[in-house]
Amino acid sequence: MGLIRTDEFRQDAVRIALTSGLTRKQVADDPGVGMWTLNKWITAHRDTNVVSQEDLDLAQENERLRREIRILKEESEILD
């Protein structure tokens, strides 16, 4: 039988998966849970307040900035 995780643990994993900018595989691998399990937790907590709208907005802004930085680095490499 698998290890039973607390609801707090599951909520933390969901919060990290949705706001960290890491891939779901990276989030799942760190504590040793499966991708299927993490996705199930995300689905179960999707309509709860595990992640505030402010946190989601910040995560989206961080992702936009990461893309912009990646593009700028690529352009800089082309110009060098």
trRosetta pair geometry for C-beta under 8 A, 3 or more apart (Angstrom, degrees):
i j d omega theta_ij theta_ji phi_ij phi_ji
5 9 4.4 -117 -179 86 101 135
5 10 5.6 120 116 -54 121 86
5 33 7.4 -10 -48 -88 151 130
6 9 4.6 104 56 1 78 101
6 10 7.1 -142 98 -2 45 85
7 10 5.5 -52 -150 37 37 113
7 11 6.2 38 152 -20 68 105
8 11 5.7 -53 -145 37 30 111
8 12 6.4 33 154 -20 64 105
9 12 5.8 -55 -151 35 29 112
9 13 6.5 29 152 -19 63 106
9 31 7.6 156 -175 -171 110 164
10 13 5.7 -56 -151 35 31 112
10 14 6.4 31 152 -18 65 105
10 41 4.7 -149 -164 -140 100 128
10 44 7.8 -21 161 76 135 130
10 45 7.1 168 137 -42 101 135
11 14 5.6 -53 -148 36 33 112
11 15 6.2 36 153 -21 66 106
11 45 6.3 157 -110 -120 68 153
11 50 4.8 -150 -151 -133 92 113
12 15 5.6 -53 -146 36 31 113
12 16 6.3 30 155 -17 65 106
13 16 5.8 -55 -147 38 29 110
13 17 6.2 31 154 -21 64 109
13 27 6.4 122 -165 163 79 110
13 28 7.9 67 -167 -93 121 53
13 31 6.7 -87 -95 25 116 142
13 33 6.9 7 -137 31 156 150
13 38 6.2 -120 154 -125 125 91
13 41 6.0 30 88 109 120 157
14 17 5.7 -56 -145 37 29 112
14 18 6.2 13 162 -8 65 113
14 38 8.0 168 -83 -165 60 74
14 41 5.4 -134 -66 134 102 104
14 42 5.3 157 -126 -96 93 61
14 45 4.6 -11 -137 68 172 148
14 50 5.2 10 96 139 130 154
14 51 7.0 -127 127 -33 94 108
15 18 6.3 -68 -145 44 24 100
15 19 6.0 -22 172 18 64 120
15 50 5.7 -133 -65 154 87 96
15 51 5.3 160 -118 -80 72 92
15 55 7.4 -32 -155 153 93 156
16 19 6.8 -81 -130 53 19 84
16 20 4.8 14 -172 -29 66 130
16 22 7.1 -7 158 41 91 124
16 27 5.3 157 112 -133 108 118
17 20 7.0 -16 -79 21 11 107
17 22 7.4 -82 -118 75 44 95
17 24 5.6 40 -147 -113 111 76
17 27 4.5 171 -88 107 80 174
17 38 6.2 149 -83 178 150 116
17 42 5.9 -89 96 -84 147 119
18 42 7.1 145 -56 -132 104 108
18 50 8.0 106 27 103 143 109
18 51 5.1 -85 88 -54 140 166
18 55 7.8 72 107 124 105 111
18 56 6.8 -39 151 -102 114 84
18 59 6.6 25 140 176 65 179
19 51 6.0 179 -42 -137 117 127
19 55 5.1 -42 -105 163 143 103
19 56 6.9 -99 -91 -89 94 44
19 58 7.1 33 -154 82 107 97
19 59 4.1 -120 -136 -76 61 131
20 27 6.9 143 44 -84 139 112
20 59 7.5 -9 -3 -124 20 112
21 59 6.8 -165 -54 -154 75 84
21 62 5.7 -96 -64 121 127 123
21 63 6.0 -178 -111 -81 94 79
21 66 6.4 135 -150 -38 134 155
22 26 4.2 -113 176 84 111 131
22 27 5.3 132 100 -52 123 86
23 26 4.7 100 56 3 79 100
23 27 7.2 -147 95 -2 44 85
24 27 5.5 -54 -147 39 37 111
24 28 6.0 35 155 -19 70 108
24 35 6.3 84 127 -138 109 90
24 38 5.8 161 -175 113 100 138
24 39 6.9 47 -179 -69 148 83
24 42 7.9 -57 -123 -34 124 150
25 28 5.8 -56 -143 40 29 109
25 29 6.0 29 158 -22 65 110
25 35 6.2 -19 -98 -90 68 114
26 29 5.9 -55 -141 35 26 110
26 30 6.7 36 159 -33 61 101
27 30 6.3 -48 -155 16 28 113
27 38 6.3 128 101 -146 106 150
28 31 7.7 -83 -168 49 30 79
28 33 5.1 -102 -156 81 75 79
28 34 6.3 -18 -177 145 128 14
28 35 5.0 -123 -9 -82 177 53
28 37 7.2 131 -138 64 111 92
28 38 4.3 -106 -89 -22 103 145
29 32 7.2 20 -170 -83 35 37
33 37 4.7 -110 173 85 105 133
33 38 5.6 124 107 -54 119 89
34 37 4.4 98 60 5 83 103
34 38 7.0 -151 95 -4 45 85
35 38 5.8 -55 -147 38 32 109
35 39 6.2 31 156 -17 67 108
36 39 5.9 -58 -148 39 28 110
36 40 6.3 32 152 -23 63 106
37 40 5.6 -55 -150 33 30 113
37 41 6.5 30 152 -18 64 104
38 41 5.7 -54 -151 35 33 112
38 42 6.4 34 152 -20 66 104
39 42 5.6 -50 -146 35 34 113
39 43 6.4 35 154 -18 65 104
40 43 5.8 -54 -150 37 31 111
40 44 6.3 30 153 -19 64 109
41 44 5.6 -57 -146 38 31 112
41 45 6.1 5 162 1 67 114
42 45 6.3 -71 -141 50 25 94
42 46 6.4 56 153 -66 63 86
43 46 5.7 -21 -150 -24 30 119
45 48 4.9 -66 -159 35 66 120
45 50 4.6 19 173 -12 124 149
49 52 6.7 26 -172 -87 86 62
51 55 5.0 -119 -171 84 84 130
51 56 5.7 96 136 -55 116 92
52 55 4.7 100 56 4 79 100
52 56 7.1 -144 97 -2 44 85
53 56 5.5 -54 -148 39 36 113
53 57 6.2 40 152 -22 68 104
54 57 5.6 -52 -147 35 30 113
54 58 6.4 30 154 -17 64 105
55 58 5.7 -54 -148 38 32 111
55 59 6.3 34 153 -21 65 106
56 59 5.6 -53 -147 36 32 113
56 60 6.4 33 154 -19 65 104
57 60 5.8 -54 -150 36 31 111
57 61 6.4 30 152 -17 64 106
58 61 5.6 -55 -146 39 32 111
58 62 6.2 36 153 -21 66 104
59 62 5.6 -50 -146 35 31 113
59 63 6.4 32 153 -19 63 104
60 63 5.7 -53 -149 36 32 111
60 64 6.4 34 151 -20 64 104
61 64 5.6 -51 -148 35 33 113
61 65 6.4 32 153 -17 65 106
62 65 5.7 -57 -148 39 31 110
62 66 6.3 36 152 -23 65 104
63 66 5.6 -48 -146 32 33 115
63 67 6.6 34 154 -18 63 102
64 67 5.9 -54 -154 35 31 110
64 68 6.4 30 150 -18 64 108
65 68 5.5 -53 -145 38 34 113
65 69 6.2 37 155 -20 67 104
66 69 5.8 -54 -148 36 29 111
66 70 6.3 32 153 -21 64 106
67 70 5.7 -55 -149 35 31 113
67 71 6.4 30 154 -18 65 106
68 71 5.8 -54 -148 36 31 110
68 72 6.3 30 154 -17 65 108
69 72 5.7 -57 -146 39 31 111
69 73 6.3 33 155 -21 66 105
70 73 5.8 -54 -149 34 29 111
70 74 6.5 29 153 -18 63 106
71 74 5.7 -55 -150 36 32 111
71 75 6.4 30 153 -17 66 106
72 75 5.6 -53 -146 38 33 111
72 76 6.2 36 153 -22 65 105
73 76 5.5 -53 -147 36 31 113
73 77 6.4 34 154 -21 65 103
74 77 5.8 -52 -150 33 31 112
74 78 6.6 33 151 -21 63 104
75 78 5.6 -53 -152 33 34 113
75 79 6.5 28 153 -15 66 108
76 79 5.8 -61 -149 40 32 109
76 80 6.5 40 153 -32 65 103
77 80 5.8 -47 -149 21 33 116
